[in-house]
Amino acid sequence: MKNPVKIQHKYTFIILIGLLMPFFSVAQNKSNSFRVVPLGVLGGIDESNLSAYMLAAKGSNNYICLDAGTLHYGLQKAVDNKVFSLPAEKVLKQYIKGYFISHAHLDHIAGLIINAPDDSTKNIYGLQSTLETIKTHYFTWASWANFANQGEAPALKKYHYTALVPGNETAIENTDLKVQVFPLSHSNLTSTAFLVRSNNAYILYLGDTGADEIEKSSNFQNMWQAVAPLVKSKQLKAIMIEVSFPDEQPDKTLFGHLTPHWLMVELDKLAALTGVDAIKGLNVVVTHLKPPAVSISKIKTQLKVANKLQLNLIYPQQGKALNF
Ligand SMILES: Nc1ncnc2c1ncn2[C@@H]1O[C@@H]2COP(=O)(O)O[C@H]2[C@H]1O
């Protein structure tokens, strides 16, 4: 015969676990899901520090690289800072499993082109329009060598173009990550936002973009609709977004970029979808600040003043890891 005391203990235990579950999941939400290693953080003229961010699931060395403006110099800095225990050349070849190019402006792709001779085989992901520009303007025999698998013959086939289509989630080869893309308006170009998922955690990286009102677009609004539920559920660990110019830059010479004012206009629209409580404390990594130094310090001051939503504003540093 079964011991009724033992049965009672069993049920008490099950009820206790049930009651404690929410606390376990909160603890899980607070632990880090991603590691970001910035290889280049600025927009503009410093060719040793242009947009490129390595991203992996926490504890994994299977990184992707979001944009690829500067690679070698940033990798060397990261190695000097002991972020990696391998030499820079090996990190490039062995840890970076694919490139995600938001748009084909030089400051987002120069590092990839220049480092191609010493790189290993991997995919280049992007919208079809971005891949076409790389194919017809950079990996050609007139401007460099064709290291890719399409375009001018002979194709050296080191890189494989992999077109991403908005609306689909794509598994990223040789990683446990998945990605969705959103089109962004960047003056005459379509730029891209990458929403990267590791299990149930997300990070959103935006390439260059202007505000909907300036760009006469609904791209931001459409993207906010898609990510607002992830902000509410605390699954979105960070947004990496550009602010290129201080507020003094006239709207007519923004060239498809954001200022502190226009960033907050867009984040207010996200807050309208999530509620202000849900967005408070959200990690916002500010990218693509354009020199000179005086403009960069203006941007930082203006963002601090404009931060009514109480976001956690983060300024990435080249070669220093961030955890989210
Ligand atoms: N019409 C223009 N006149 C002058 N400069 C421009 C114009 N359009 C783009 N640019 C510059 O070209 C740069 C290309 O990269 P960015 O978009 O970061 O920033 C852009 C501006 O600095």
The ligand as an SDF file (V2000), in Angstrom:
LIG
                    3D

 22 25  0  0  0  0  0  0  0  0999 V2000
   24.2270   64.5330  -51.7630 N   0  0  0  0  0  0  0  0  0  0  0  0
   25.3450   64.4080  -51.0270 C   0  0  0  0  0  0  0  0  0  0  0  0
   26.2050   65.4220  -50.9010 N   0  0  0  0  0  0  0  0  0  0  0  0
   27.3150   65.3120  -50.1510 C   0  0  0  0  0  0  0  0  0  0  0  0
   27.6300   64.1890  -49.4570 N   0  0  0  0  0  0  0  0  0  0  0  0
   26.8050   63.1420  -49.5430 C   0  0  0  0  0  0  0  0  0  0  0  0
   25.6200   63.1880  -50.3280 C   0  0  0  0  0  0  0  0  0  0  0  0
   24.9990   61.9960  -50.2220 N   0  0  0  0  0  0  0  0  0  0  0  0
   25.7710   61.2350  -49.4050 C   0  0  0  0  0  0  0  0  0  0  0  0
   26.8420   61.9210  -49.0050 N   0  0  0  0  0  0  0  0  0  0  0  0
   27.9410   61.4450  -48.1100 C   0  0  0  0  0  0  0  0  0  0  0  0
   28.3160   60.1380  -48.5400 O   0  0  0  0  0  0  0  0  0  0  0  0
   28.3070   59.3130  -47.4070 C   0  0  0  0  0  0  0  0  0  0  0  0
   28.0590   57.8630  -47.6640 C   0  0  0  0  0  0  0  0  0  0  0  0
   28.0380   57.1940  -46.4070 O   0  0  0  0  0  0  0  0  0  0  0  0
   27.0420   57.7130  -45.3030 P   0  0  0  0  0  0  0  0  0  0  0  0
   25.6630   57.3770  -45.7390 O   0  0  0  0  0  0  0  0  0  0  0  0
   27.5000   57.2600  -43.9720 O   0  0  0  0  0  0  0  0  0  0  0  0
   27.2020   59.2920  -45.3090 O   0  0  0  0  0  0  0  0  0  0  0  0
   27.1530   59.8750  -46.5650 C   0  0  0  0  0  0  0  0  0  0  0  0
   27.4570   61.3420  -46.6620 C   0  0  0  0  0  0  0  0  0  0  0  0
   28.4980   61.6950  -45.7920 O   0  0  0  0  0  0  0  0  0  0  0  0
  1  2  1  0
  2  3  1  0
  2  7  2  0
  3  4  2  0
  4  5  1  0
  5  6  2  0
  6  7  1  0
  6 10  1  0
  7  8  1  0
  8  9  2  0
  9 10  1  0
 10 11  1  0
 11 12  1  0
 11 21  1  0
 12 13  1  0
 13 14  1  0
 13 20  1  0
 14 15  1  0
 15 16  1  0
 16 17  2  0
 16 18  1  0
 16 19  1  0
 19 20  1  0
 20 21  1  0
 21 22  1  0
M  END
$$$$
